[in-house]
Amino acid sequence: MRLARLIGHLFMGGVQPRVLAHMKLMLRARQQGHMSLARWISARMQLKYGVFISEKSNISSSLRLKHPVGVVIGEGVTIGENVVVYQNVTIGGARMGDSTSNSYPSVGRNTVIFAGAVLAGKINVGQNCIIGANAVVLDDVPDGCTAVGVPARIIRRPEQAQEEG
């Protein structure tokens, strides 16, 4: 039943369910060792929907793309469970050749990355974080923090949230 629903989403419905169905199919193909199929699905997502998710990225199948347009997820990126990514977000290396040095971001579970944000280089974004719209994150963001701006700075820490609440 789940496979039938996944295949149905590939051909019917809006852009969001189609992109998520392609992503899940790509992850399944990669898990089963079908890298050429995973690469083809990745290329199809890029051509058809303007979304690039590398077949070599390590992402959870629970990743949610709220407005899947202009999203780029590089090959060494790691994304945890229940992460939400909005439109025009780039998560990848900071410079050419990072694919050989494994200098890609890692994003912890339950994090929200708002529209236009860039996460670049070998950084770690913790769990339960919020990355503001158009933020450029070049340094680590600890668990539970909110980061905004260019370059991104932390404007809220978990202990501040407890004091305010």
C-alpha positions as CSV (number, residue, x, y, z in Angstrom):
1,M,0.0,0.0,0.0
2,R,2.8,2.5,0.9
3,L,4.6,1.8,-2.4
4,A,1.4,2.3,-4.4
5,R,0.8,5.6,-2.6
6,L,4.4,6.6,-3.3
7,I,4.1,5.8,-7.0
8,G,0.8,7.7,-7.1
9,H,2.5,10.8,-5.7
10,L,5.1,10.6,-8.5
11,F,2.5,11.3,-11.1
12,M,-0.4,13.0,-9.4
13,G,-1.0,15.9,-7.0
14,G,0.9,19.1,-6.4
15,V,4.7,19.7,-6.6
16,Q,5.4,19.1,-2.9
17,P,4.1,15.5,-2.8
18,R,5.8,14.8,-6.1
19,V,9.2,16.0,-5.0
20,L,8.9,14.2,-1.7
21,A,8.0,11.0,-3.5
22,H,11.0,11.4,-5.8
23,M,13.2,12.0,-2.8
24,K,12.0,8.9,-1.0
25,L,12.3,6.8,-4.1
26,M,15.9,8.1,-4.5
27,L,16.7,7.2,-0.9
28,R,15.2,3.7,-1.3
29,A,17.2,3.1,-4.6
30,R,20.4,4.2,-2.8
31,Q,19.8,2.0,0.2
32,Q,19.4,-1.0,-2.1
33,G,22.6,-0.2,-4.0
34,H,21.1,1.2,-7.2
35,M,23.2,4.3,-7.4
36,S,22.7,4.9,-11.1
37,L,18.9,4.9,-10.6
38,A,19.3,7.2,-7.6
39,R,21.4,9.5,-9.7
40,W,18.8,9.5,-12.5
41,I,16.0,10.4,-10.0
42,S,18.2,13.2,-8.6
43,A,18.7,14.6,-12.1
44,R,15.0,14.3,-12.8
45,M,14.1,16.3,-9.7
46,Q,16.6,19.0,-10.7
47,L,15.2,19.2,-14.3
48,K,11.5,18.9,-13.6
49,Y,11.2,20.8,-10.2
50,G,14.3,22.9,-9.8
51,V,15.3,20.9,-6.7
52,F,18.8,19.4,-6.4
53,I,19.2,16.7,-3.7
54,S,22.4,14.8,-4.2
55,E,22.0,11.0,-4.3
56,K,25.1,10.9,-2.0
57,S,23.6,13.1,0.7
58,N,22.6,11.4,4.0
59,I,19.1,12.7,4.7
60,S,16.2,11.3,6.7
61,S,13.1,10.3,4.7
62,S,11.1,12.5,7.2
63,L,12.7,15.7,5.6
64,R,9.9,18.1,4.7
65,L,10.3,20.6,1.9
66,K,7.5,23.1,2.4
67,H,7.9,24.9,-0.9
68,P,10.2,22.7,-2.9
69,V,11.7,25.3,-5.4
70,G,15.3,26.2,-5.7
71,V,16.4,23.8,-2.9
72,V,20.0,22.6,-3.1
73,I,21.4,19.8,-0.8
74,G,25.0,18.8,-1.5
75,E,26.5,15.3,-1.6
76,G,28.1,15.2,1.8
77,V,25.2,16.8,3.7
78,T,23.7,15.0,6.7
79,I,20.1,15.9,7.7
80,G,18.4,14.4,10.8
81,E,14.7,13.5,11.3
82,N,11.8,15.9,11.1
83,V,13.8,18.8,9.5
84,V,11.7,21.4,7.6
85,V,13.3,23.2,4.7
86,Y,11.6,26.1,2.9
87,Q,12.3,27.4,-0.7
88,N,15.6,28.6,-2.1
89,V,17.7,27.0,0.7
90,T,21.2,25.9,-0.1
91,I,23.0,23.3,2.2
92,G,26.4,22.4,0.8
93,G,30.1,23.0,0.6
94,A,31.7,26.4,1.1
95,R,34.0,26.2,-1.9
96,M,34.7,24.2,-5.0
97,G,36.3,20.8,-4.3
98,D,34.6,20.3,-0.9
99,S,33.3,17.0,-2.2
100,T,36.8,15.5,-1.9
101,S,37.4,16.9,1.6
102,N,34.0,16.0,3.1
103,S,33.4,19.6,4.2
104,Y,29.6,19.6,4.3
105,P,27.0,20.7,6.9
106,S,25.2,18.5,9.3
107,V,21.7,19.4,10.5
108,G,20.2,18.0,13.7
109,R,16.7,16.7,14.0
110,N,13.6,19.0,14.5
111,T,15.3,22.0,12.9
112,V,13.6,24.5,10.7
113,I,15.5,26.3,7.9
114,F,13.5,29.3,6.5
115,A,13.5,30.6,2.9
116,G,16.8,31.7,1.3
117,A,19.1,30.4,4.0
118,V,22.6,29.2,3.2
119,L,24.4,26.6,5.3
120,A,27.9,26.3,4.0
121,G,31.1,24.4,4.9
122,K,31.8,21.9,7.6
123,I,29.4,23.1,10.2
124,N,27.1,21.5,12.7
125,V,23.5,22.9,13.2
126,G,22.2,21.3,16.4
127,Q,18.8,19.8,17.2
128,N,15.7,21.9,17.6
129,C,17.3,25.0,15.9
130,I,15.7,27.7,13.9
131,I,17.6,29.2,11.0
132,G,16.1,32.5,9.9
133,A,15.2,33.6,6.4
134,N,18.2,34.6,4.2
135,A,20.7,33.7,7.0
136,V,24.2,32.7,5.9
137,V,25.4,30.1,8.4
138,L,29.2,29.6,8.4
139,D,29.8,28.5,12.0
140,D,28.2,25.9,14.3
141,V,24.8,26.5,15.8
142,P,24.3,24.8,19.2
143,D,21.2,22.8,20.1
144,G,18.0,24.8,20.5
145,C,19.4,28.1,19.2
146,T,18.0,30.6,16.7
147,A,20.4,32.0,14.1
148,V,19.7,35.0,11.8
149,G,21.6,37.4,9.6
150,V,24.5,37.7,7.2
151,P,26.7,36.2,8.5
152,A,24.4,34.4,10.9
153,R,24.6,35.2,14.6
154,I,22.8,33.5,17.4
155,I,20.0,35.7,18.8
156,R,18.3,33.2,21.1
157,R,19.6,30.4,23.2
158,P,17.6,27.7,25.0
159,E,18.1,29.3,28.5
160,Q,16.7,32.6,27.1
161,A,13.6,30.8,25.8
162,Q,13.0,29.3,29.3
163,E,13.4,32.7,31.0
164,E,11.0,34.4,28.6
165,G,8.4,31.6,28.8
